[in-house]
């Protein structure tokens, strides 16, 4: 790949000089500067004042901005009132060709560009990289109101003077600018939204404007926004595990009958969840720009967003996997035709979780541009983006009943669960039931229908903070030449420092009444059951158990909080340490590029960028024991958390590129590019950590008879027990390299009139070291990408060469290819009707190491087909639009199937574990009416098809096909608002 990159650069430069040498009569370059140079904020000729009106003119403005760019891009612009089609930036972006949307709780949050997921896409604010407080590099756009912005750009080809940490593309959101608008403006928006599923209203208010001072040399752009959003999301999910489980009936059967019995592959867990959320979003932007003369430009730009989340989560959790492996007489019944199963010895958890979090993101930049000696242009900038997430005060109460008999069944759209009586279960299983001598024994003896059996057994308290800060300094110098052979030369450098820290304090324990200090309220709460509180089953839900009120949850928490210190001996629990980490990432980059005229109507930009990355992280190896019990101590006695040594990696690379822009006529624009870029792994993927699953099994010395309980063992005896091979492990990979890609792009745009626009683009990406999450791979601890301090574990034995059957890890694949086509067609008719449409068709294939997956797979996070269609009608005062969006299935995670495994063996080849996000077909409707020249009212109906977000396992014949992993249902919503302008 290195050789190819340099060859590509050499050929590009050689082609440019060959063209110049063959020109007998050089043609002076007459292309306007805004079409031949990187647009500079301080250039007067870049100021385009367009008086727009309605949907059509907003579209025309976007087309003009796209044509001015050096690289291929898609732009969303505002109408005459400064309005975008959508209220959320992510929602607006999904209307563009090659862009798809990932939702969270029914709202657009992350974007995918050209089939590459959010981790492949960088997000900038006014050209400066935005921070994000999550473990992923992807930046959520749901907290960014469209009211703050002037334009939204998706850059699909990048030149060397841009940050190349983006194989998919770069989203650049630009705040309101007085010089862009070109006049004094002021606008107020008031809106009310209604969630049909929640049955609640969500008000919103915003104010934005621009103002000039000092003889129009100093401009201010500003915006403020406040929104209160109330939602209700019903969720069915496979809880926390990425594995399903094999079930074969073993109750009342001999070993021969078990061996000959039918087997199915079914869910290992199930959680019904209802999220009743209240979100408050406040945002502000201030853009100060000063142009004292034609040769000087200075600016200070800042945005602030504050996202407050108040979630009430009701959860009902069935831990199917508690039923032991075959032979433990806990798998009561299996039906290989319907894929139904009945299990005993199952715990059912009733949880009520209150989460109050706040996320603040501040991004600002200071810089300027100066023209020196008429031919040199120097620009400089310092930018900082800081995101802080504070979730202090989270609390949860849990009631649990043990040893229940539970029915279950999985399908693509849902997972069903039902608590059963022993008599009903025996009848279905064809077993004889005798109440005085139950064949279920002590296993399955609980009564899941009696609320007084659900004991309060867990108090969960959490204070968590996470910060992400990016500081960047860049300097660029351009020399304008504009002779027959060269337009300009540009060089520059950029230095970035990034610090990402997570610090969580968490307490999760079963309160003891002896720790209540004789407080009657505390003792009563600790000894309480679900029957002691007023409760009811939420309407239109899947819950089988009733829920107490939020006030009751706080009452229980307040009464029992005093038990924290005695229960933990004042020590920090493993829950408070295992997820803590610190990351430092320093990057440096330098580049050189030049633009050459190629005849009268074409230019070539070519150059190279060098980037170096230094990455280091700290973390923990941890095991939190939830279930393993033995004499002498409780389950928590085996909790371990051992710091890992600091992990660090350093890598660098050259990234050459060549971009051609040709305008053979006024209505045709042709582009072509060969460019290289990269994408770094996410923080979760690359940081050092190792977390063993809490449902651990230990094996007595010298045997393979592992179990999740050793009731006769003492602490001293357990020090000789060995961790079993079936224990699951999530592990980070500090050795991950950045993905690199050679990208090929070509496009033709046709602009025959203001009423018609056609564009076709093709692209191909050749990716090396692509990064992929793999579930359920088998590997020895000695072969892991980081060294685990297993010799420091004294409670039991973890051999250095222990082979684990289920490891979830992120790896560098060998190679991947993505190729596709984008088509756009917009037309406006004289009778007022219009069509806006685009389609993206692509394909991909990836090759992993043979120890992980045999054969080829699709590249994760890419959709083969995306189609957007807007059908509308518009007059001088009225517009109506029906907006449709179609997106095909998306592969999100890959199950392991090493070359050593028999592809027909589902236990060794877990192709069934591939996880997909299901296809989406959504429909929105929008109306706008201009009451006067200054007042506009609008109405939006969103998600008319009541589309749900569905994720599923691929499954196989043993599972009966696809099996649900997660489903979110959020229903329809409606918005009614008014815009008033004062200019």
N, C-alpha and C positions, 0 to 999 in steps of 0.2 A: 504493500500500500504506500509506503514511503516513496518508493521509486515512481509509482504512478502519480503521486501528488506532484513531485518535482517535474515529471515529464509533462503533466498537464500544464503547469506554469510555464515551462520552457516553450511548449508549442504555442501557447497563447501569446507570449511576448514576441516570439519569432514571427507569428502570423501578422502581428501589428506592424513590425518593422518591414516585413516583406511587402505588405500592402503599400506602405509609404514609399518604399524604394521603387515599386513598379508604377508609381504615379508620375507620368512624364510631365504633366502640367498640374501641379498641386492646386487643389481647390481650397481656397480659404474657408476656414470653418465659420459658418454663419448660423449654427444652431444656437438658439438663445441659451444664456448661461444656466437658467433654471432647469434646462433639460440636459445639461452636460456635466453639471457638477453636483456634488452632494448638497442637498438643500441646507443652507445655513440660516440660522434664526436671525442673524443680523443683517442679511442682504435685503435691501429695499425691494429688489426685483422679485423677491419671493413673496411679497405681501400681495395677496390676491383677495380683493374685496368683491364678494359675490352676493348680490341681493337675491336670496332664494325664497321660494314660496311653495310649500307643499311637498309631497312625496317625490314628485318628479324632479324638482330642482335640487332636493337633497341628494338624490341619486346622481344627478349631473355633477354636482360639486364633488362627490366621492370619486367619480370617474376622472375628473380633472386632477385631483390630488394623486390618484394612482398613476396617471401618465407622467407626472413630474418626477416620480421616484426613479432612482438609478436601478433599483432591483424590482423584481416582480412582487406585487403586494395586493392586498384587498383592503379597502377602506370603508368605514361607516362614518357618515357625516350627519350633521343635524339639519333640521328644517329651519324655516325663518324664525321660529320661536325657540330655537336652541334645543329641540326635542329629538331624542332618539326613538326608534320604533318601540324599544323595550325600556323598562325602568332599571334593569340590572345589566351590567356590562356583559357578563357571560351570556345572558339570554340574547342580547343583541348580536354577539359574535357568531352564534350558531346559524345565523341567516347567511353567512358568507360561504362561498365555495371552499371545500376542503376542510371546513371547521365543524366539529361535532362537540356535543356538550355532555358533561358528566354532572349529575344532579346530587344534591344532598338534602334530604328532608323536603323534597318536592321543589327545590329551587336550584337553578343553574349555578354551578360553582366553579368547575374547572373546564378547560377547553382542550380539545385534541385537534392538532393541525396535520392534515394530509396523512391521516391514519396513524400518527404517532401521538402517544398519550401525553397527559399534562406534564409528566416528568421530562419530556423531550421539548417542552415549550417554555421559553423564558418570558417573564412579564416585566415590563418597564413602565415607570411613571415619568413622563416628560423625558424619556431617554435614559433614566437612571434605574438600575435594577431594584426591584421591590423585594423586601424581605417577607418571610412568612414564619409563623411560630410553630408550624407542625414539623413532623419528622420527615416529611417529603419536601423536595425543593419546589414543588408546584405551589402556586400562589392562588388562594381562593379569591374569586372576583365577586362573590356574593355580598361582601361588605362594602363594595365600591358603587355608590349610586351613579347613574348615568348623568345626573344633574350637574356633577362637578366637571364634566368633560366637554371638550370641543370636538375632538375626533378620536376614533379608535382605528388603529392600523394593525394589520397582520402582515408582517414582513416574511415572505416565503423564500426569498433568496437574499443572502447577506454578503456585503462587501467587506474587505479587510479592515476597514475603520470601525466596524461594528463588533460587538461582543458575539463571538461565534459559539458560545455555549448553548447551542440550540440546533439540534438536527431537524426538528419539526418546523420551527419557525419562531418568530418573536412577536409578542403582542405588546404594542406601545400605546398606552392611553395618555392623551395629551389634555392637560387642564385648559380651562377657558383662558384665552389670551385677548387682550384689548387690540393688539396689532393684527391678530387674525380676523377679528370681527370688524375692525376698522372704524368703529363708531362707539358712541356712548350708548349703553343698553342697561335695562333693568327688567327682570322678569320674576314673577311670583307663581309658584305652583302649589295647589292644594288638592289632595287626593284622599279618597277613602277606598280601601280594598276590603273585600268580603270573602272569607274562606268558607266554602259550602260545608266541608267536613267538620271544621271547628265551630261553625255557626257564630263567628265573631268578626268584628270590624277592625281594620288596621289603618289608622290615619297616617298621613305623610304631608310634610310641608317642606318647601325648598325656596331659596332665593338666590339668584345669580345675576351678575352684571359685569359691565366693563366701563371704565372711565378714563378719559385722557386729561393730562395736566401739562403745564409748562410748554405751551404752544404745540401740543400733541407729540412731545418728545418723551413723555413719561406716561406709561399706561398701566392700569391696574385691572386685573381680571379676578373676580372673586365668586365664591359660591358657598352656601351652607345648606345642609339638608338634615332633616330629622324624620325618622320613621319608627312607628311601633307596629311590629308584625306579629300576628297571632296565628298559629298553625296547629294542626293536629295530624300526626302521622301514625298510621297503623302499620306495624312491621311484624313479619314472620321471618325468623332467621335461624340458621343452623348454629347459633351462638358463636363460640370462639374457635372451635376446631375446624381445620381444613380437611379432615378425614371423615369418610363414612366408615361403617362397620359391617362386618360379615356376621350374620346370625344364622344359627342352625339349632332347631329345637332340641333340648336335652333333658327336660323335666320328665321323670317317669319313664325314661328310655334306657336301654342297655347301651354299652359301648358300640356294639354292632349296629344297633338301630340309629345311634347318633351318626356314625360314619356313613350310613347309607341314606340318611335323611336329606331333604332338600335344603338348599342354602340360598339366602338372599343377601343383597348388598343394600343397606338402608341407612337412614340418618343416625348419627351417633348422639346428637343432641337436638333440642328444640327450645326456642324461646319465643313466646308471644310478647310483643312489646307495643305499648302505646306511648308516644311522646307528645305531651301537651306543652308546646313551646311558646314563649313570649320573647321576642327579640326587639331590642331597641338599637337603631343604627343612627349614629350622628356622624356627620362628615363635614369637612370644610376644606376649601382650597383658596390659596392666595398666590397670585402671579404678578410680580412687580418687574416691569421691563423699562429700560431707559435707553433711548437712542438719541444721544446729543447731536450726532452728525452722521453722515453716510458711512463713516469709517469706524464707528464705535457702537458697541451694543453690550449692555450689561443686564443681568437678570438675577432675581431671587425668587425661586418657586417652591412652594410647599403645599403638601396635602396632609390632612389628618383624618383618620377614620377611627371610630370607637364603636365596637360591636358588643353589646351586652346581651347575654343569653340566659334566660331563666327557664330551665327545662324541668318538667315533672314527668318522670318515666315510670310507668307501671309495667312490671315484668313478671311473667310466669314461665318458669324454667324447668324442663324435664331432662334430666341427665340420663338418657338411655344407656350410655356407655358404662354406667355403673353395674349393669348386668355383667357378671363375670364371663370369661371366655368359655368356650364349649367344654362341658364336663362339670361345671359348677352348679348345674341344675337350677339355673335362673332364667333360662330362655324357655318360656312356657309353650310358645306356639309360633310357627312360621308358615305362611301360605305363599308358596312359590308362584302362584298364579296372580293373586291380587297384591302381593308384596306387603301384606299385613303381618304384624308381629305383636306378640304379647310378652312382656318382660316382668320379672319380679325383682324385689330388692332394689327398687328405684326410688331415689329421692326427688321430691317435687319442691321447688323453691318459689316462694312468693316474696317479691322484692318491690320496694317503693323507693325510688331514687330521686333526690332533688339536687340539681346541679345549677349553680349560679356562676357564670364565668364572664370575663371581660377581656376583650382583645383590642389593643390600641396599636395602630400603625402610623408612624410619622415618617414621611419622606420629604426631603428638601434638597435643593441643589442651588449652589451659588456659582456663577460663572460669567463669562463674557467672551466677546470676539472683537478683535481689532485688525483693521487693514493697515499694513505698514508699507510705506514706499510704493503704494499703489498695486504691488503685485504679490505681496505676502499677506496671508490671512492666518492669524494666530487665535485659536480658541482654547479655552481652558475651563475646567469645572471641578468642583468638589461636591460630591453627593453623598448623602447618608440616608439610610432607611433602617428604621428600628421597629420591630414588632414585639409586643409584650402580651403574653396571655396569662391571665391570673384566674384560677378556678378555686380560690379559697372558699371554704365553707360548704363543700359538697358533702352530702350525708345520705346514708341509706339504711333502712331497717329491713331485716329479712326474717321471715317465718318459714319453717321447714317441717315437713312430715317425711319420715323415713320408711323404708321397707314397703313400698307400695307396689301394687300390680298395675301396670300401665300398658295400654294399647297404643300402637303407633302405625303410621303409614306415610310414606313419602311419595311425592309426585313433582312434576315440573313447577306447578303453580302454588303448591302449599305443602306443609307437613302437618299431619293431624296427630293429636294425642288425646287420650281419654283415660281417666282413672277408672279402674274396674274393681268389682268385688271378686273375691276368690271363687265364689260360686259361678259367676258369669264366665270368668276366665277358664275354669275347669270345663264348663259346658262347651265353649268354643273349641278348646283344645282336645276334646274327646277324652277327658280324664274323669275319674270318679272323685267326687267331692264329699268328704266326711267332715262336718264341722268340728267333731270331737277329736279328730286325728287328721288334720289337714295335711295333704301331701306337700303343701307349700312350706310346712315347718315354720320357723321363725322368719324366714325370708318371705316377704310379701304379706306380712301379718298386719300391716298398718291399715287404718281406715281413712281413706282420702276424702270421704264425704263429711267427716265430722271436723268442723272448724276448730274445735278445742284441741285437736291433735296437732295443729300447726303451731309449734313453739317458736317464740322469739329467740333466735339463736345466733344472730350476727348483727353487730353494730359496725358500720363502715363510715369512717370520717376521712376526708382528704383535703389537703391544701396543696395545690400545684402551681408552679410558675415556670414559664418557658420564655426565653428571650432569643431573638435573632437580630443581629445588627450587622449591616454591611456598610463599609466606608470605601469610597472610590475616588481616586484622583486621576484625571486624564488630561492630556495635553496634546494638541494637534497643530501642525503647521502645514499650510498649503501654499504652494507657489504657483500662481497663475501665469501661464506662459502664452497660450493661445497663438502658437505659430502653425505652420502647415503640418507639423508632425506631432505636436504635443499640446494638450490643453492645460494640464496641471500635473504637479507631483505633490503627493501628500504623505506625511509621515506622522507618527504619533506613538504615545506610550500610555499605558493604563496600569494602575496598581490598585488592588482590592484586598481589603482585610475583612474577614467574616468570622464572627464569634456566635456560636449557637449553644445555649445552655438550658438544660432541663433539671429542675429541682422539685421533687415531689415528696410530701410528707403524708403518709397514709397509715391508718390504723384500721384493722379488720379483725374482729375477735368476737367470741361468745362471752358476753358479760356474766360476771359471777355476782350473785346477790350479796356475798360476803364482802364485796368491794364497794358496797353502797353506803357505808358509814351510818348504818341504821336509818337511812332516809327511806321513809315509807313509799314515797312516789317512785323512787329508784327501784326498790325491791319489787314493787308491784309490776313495774314495766319489765324488769328482767325475767320475772316468772310468768309473764302474760302469754296468752295465746291469741290467735286471730279472732276467736269467738268473743274476746273481751272488748272489742271495739265495734262501733257502728260501721257497717260497710255495705257495699252493694257492687254488683257486677256492672262495669261500664257498658253503656248501651252500644249496640252495633259492634261488639268486639268478639274475639275468639276466646276470651278468658273463661275458665271454669270456676275460678275462685273470685270472691268479692274483694274489693279494695277499700281500705280505710281512707280518710280524708288527708289532705296535706297538713292540716293543723294537727291531726293525730300523729303524723310522722314527726313533726317538730316537737310535739309533746314528749314522745318516746325518746328522741335524741337528747332533748334538754334534761330529761330525768336521769338518763344513763351515762351522760358524758363524763361524769365524775369517776367512772370505772376505768377510764383509759389508762391513767398512770399506774394504778396497782396491777392492771391486767398485763401491762407491758414492762413492768418494773422500771418505768421511766425511760426505757431504751427505744431507740429508733428501730422500727420493725423492718423486716426484709421488704415489705411492700413499699417502704419509704426510700429504699436504696436501689432496688434491682433495676429500676427504670431511669435512674439518674445518670447523666452523662454530660460531658463538655466536649465541644468540637471547635477546633481552630482551622480555618482554611484561608491561606494566603495565595493570591494569584498575581502574576505579572504578565504583561503582554506588550509587545512592540510590533509595529507594522510599517510597511511602505507600499504605496500604491500610486498608480498613474492612470490618466485618461488620455487616450489617443483618438484623434479624429480618423474615421475610415470613410473617405469620400465626403459627400455633402451632407448626408442624412443619417450617418451612423457613428457611433462611438464605441470604443472598447475600454473598459476599466479592468485592470489587472494588477495583482499585487500578492503579498503574502503576509500572514500574521503568525507570530510565534507566541505561544502561551505556555506558562509553567504553573503547575499547581502543587502546593504543599498542603497535605491534609493529615491531621492527627486527632485522636479521640481517646477518651477514657470511658470506662464502663465496668460492668460487674458480671461475674458468673453467679447465677442464682438458682435456687430451688425452693419453692414454697410448697410445703406439704399440706394438702387439704384433707386427704383421705386415709393415708397410711396410719394405722393404729397398732399399738403394742403396749404391753405392761410396763409400767414405770413412768410413762410420760404421755402427754397428749400428742395429737397430730403435729402441732406446730413446733414440737421439739426438734424436728429434723430440718427446719428451715435453715438455709445457708445463703450467704451473700459474700462473695470474695472479690475484691477489686482485681481487675485485669490490668496487666502492664500496659502502658500507653502504646497505642498502635499508630504507626505513621507510614505514609507513603508519599513519594515525590515523583512526578512525571511531567514531561514536556513534549511539545509537538509543533511542527510547522504546518500551516494551513493556507495553501495557495488558492487562488481563484481567478476566474476570467468571466466578465459579464459584457455582453454585446447588446446594444440598444439601437434599433434601426427603424426609421420612420420613412418608408418609401413614398408615402403620400400623407396628406393631412388627416385622412381617416383610417389609416392602418398603422399599427405599432407592433413590431416584432421584437421579441427578446430571446436571448439564449444565454445560458450560464453553465459553467462547470465550477463548482465551489466546494470547499471542504469545511466541515464543522465537527463539533463534538458535543457530548452530553455527559456530565458527571453523574455518578450514582447518587441516590438520595442519602440523607443522613442515616435513616434506619438501615439501609442496605449496607452502608460502608462503615458504620461505627462499630466499635468493639462491644459485643455483648453476647451472652449465652444464657438462655432461660429454659430450664427443664420444665416440662409440663407438671402441673400440681398433682395429677392423679398418678403417683409414682408406684412402681412395683420393685420390691427387693427380693433377692434370691438367697436362700440359706447357703452357707458355704458348701461347695462341692456338688450342688444340685442345680437343676434348671427349673425347679418347682417354685416359680415366682408367684407372688400374690400381692394384693394390695392391703393385706392385714396379717400381722404376725402376733396374735394375742398372747402367745406364751413366751415371747421373747423379751428380754430385758435390754436396757440401754447398752450394757457391756456386751451382751451377745450380738446385738445389732451392729456393733462396730466391725464384725466379721462378715456381715451380709454384703452382697454385691448388687449394685444397681443393675436391673434387668435390661435386656436389649430392646424391649418393647416400649421403653420410656421415650416420649417425644422430646425433641430439642429444637428450639428456635435460636439461630445463631447469626451474628453479623459477619460480614466479610471485609475486613480492612484492606485486603489485597486487591479489591476491585479496581480495574482501570476504567478510565473514561471511555465511552463508546466514541468511535470516530466514523465519519461517513464521507464518501465522495458523492456529491449530489449533482445530478444533471437535470436541467430545466430548459424548456422551450415553450413559448407562448405566442399567440397571434391574437391581437385585439382589433376589432373592426368598429369604427365609430362613424357610420354613414350619415347620421343626423342626430339631433338631440332626442329623437323619438325611438332610436334603435341602437342597441349595443349587443355585440356578439363577441365572445372570447373563448378560445380553446387553449388549454395548457396541458403539456405532458411532463411527467417527472419520473426520475428513477434515483433511488438511494441505495448505495452499496455500503452496508454498515459492517464494521469489524468490532469485535469484543462487545457485542450487544449485551445488555444487562437484562436478566430475566429472573423472576422469583420462581423457585422450584419447590414443590410440596412433596413430602414423603419419601425423600431419597434415603437409601441406606449407605452408611459411611462409618468408618472407624474414627474414634475421637482423635487418633494420631494424625488423621488425614484432613482434619478440619482446617479452615483458612486462618485460624488463630489458635494459639496454645492455651489450653484450659489448665488452671492450677488445681487439677484433681488431687494432687498429692497433699493439698492443704485441707481436704475434707476428711475429718476424723470420725464423724458420726456413722459412716458406712464406707464401703469401698467402691470407688469408681476407677476401674483399671484404665491405664493409659491406652491400651489397645482395644477397649470395649467397642464392639460394633453395635450401632444403634440403627434400628430399622426405619425410623421415622424422623428425619431431620428436615426442617424447613430452612432453606438457605438461599441466598442470592448469588448468582454466578455470572461470569462472563461467558457468553456463548461464542461460537467460532465466527459465524457470519450471518448476516440477514440481508434480505433484499426487499425493497418496497418499490412498486412501480404502479403508475396510475395516470388517469386523465381527469381534468377539471373542465367542465363546460358551463358557460354562463350565457343567458339569453334574457334581455330586458327589452320590452317594447311598450310604447305608449301610443294609444290610438286617439284620433281626433274626437271621438265621441266620449272621451273621458276614461274609458276602460284601460287597464294596464296589466301587464304580466311581469313579474320579476322571478327568475328561476335560475337554479344552478344545480349541477349534479357532479358528484365525485365518485369515480369507479376506480378501485385499486385492488391490488393483490400483494401478498407478501409471503415470504418463506424464510425460515430460520433454521440453522443447524446448531445443535448443542453438542457438548462433549458426549461421547457414547456412554459414559458412565452415568449420565443423567437421563438422556432421552434418545432413543434410536429413531432414525428417519428424520423427516422434516416436519416442522410445525409452522403455523402462522405466527407472525410477530405479535406479541401481546399488545393490547390497547389500540388495535386498529380495526376500523369498520370497513368492510368491503364496499358498501354502498351508502351514499348519503345523498338525499334529494330534498331540495327546498323549493317550494312553489308559493308565490303570493299572487292572488288574483284579486284585483280591486277596481274601484271606480273613484274618480276624483274630479271635482269641479273647483271653482274659485273659493267656495266656502265649505265644501263637504268632501270627506273621503271615507271609504269603507274598504277594509282589507280582510280577506280570508287567508290565513297563513298556515301552510302545511309543512311538516318536517317528517322525513322518514330516515331512519338509520338502522342498518343491519346489526346482527349480533357482533359482540366484541369479545375476543379471548382475553381474559385478565390474568389468569395464573395457569401454570403448567404442572401437571402431575408427572411423577417420575416413571420412566420405563427404560432402564439401562439395556444396553445391547446384550448383556448376559442373561436377561430375563426372557422367558417365553412370552411372546406377545399375546398368546391365548390364555395366559395365567393371570387372572385379575389381581392376585395377591402380590405378584412380583412385578407386574406391568400395570401401573395405575393411570392408564390413559383416561379411565373413568373419572379421575380426579381433576381433569381440566375444568377450570371455572370460566363461565361466560356471563357477560351482561347481555340480556335479551334485547331483541330488536325493539325499536320505538316508532310509533306512528302517532304523532300529536297534531292537534288542530287548534289554532287560536283565531279569534275574531276581534277586529279593532275598528272603532268609529271615531271620527273627529269632525267637529263642526265649528266654524268660525262665526261666532255670534256677531262680532264686530272685527275691525282690523286689529284690535288690541286684546280681544277676549276669545279664547278657544275652549270648548268643552270636549271631553273625550270619554270613551267607554271601551274597556277591554274585557273580553271573556277568554280565560286562559285554561288550557287543557280540557277542551270540550269533549275529547274522547276519553277522559278520565284515565289516562295512561298511568300505569304503575311502573316503578323501577324494579326490575326483576333480574336476579342473578341466580345461576344454577350450575350444578355439577353436570358434566357430560353424561355420566352414568354408563350403564351397559345392560346386557340382557338380564343379569342378576338383579339389577335395580328396577328393571322395567322401563329404562330410558332415563331422561333427564330427571334430576332430583334438585329441589329448591335449595339454594344456599341463603338467599336473602330477598325479601320482597317488601318494598315500601309503597304504601297507598296514601295519596294525599289529596285526591279529588280535584274538583274544579275551583277556580277563584275568579272574582270579578273586580274590576277597578273602575271607578268613576272619579273624574277630576276636572280641574279648570286651570288654564294657563292665562295669566294676565301680564301683558307687557306694557311698559311705560316709556316707549320711544317710538 
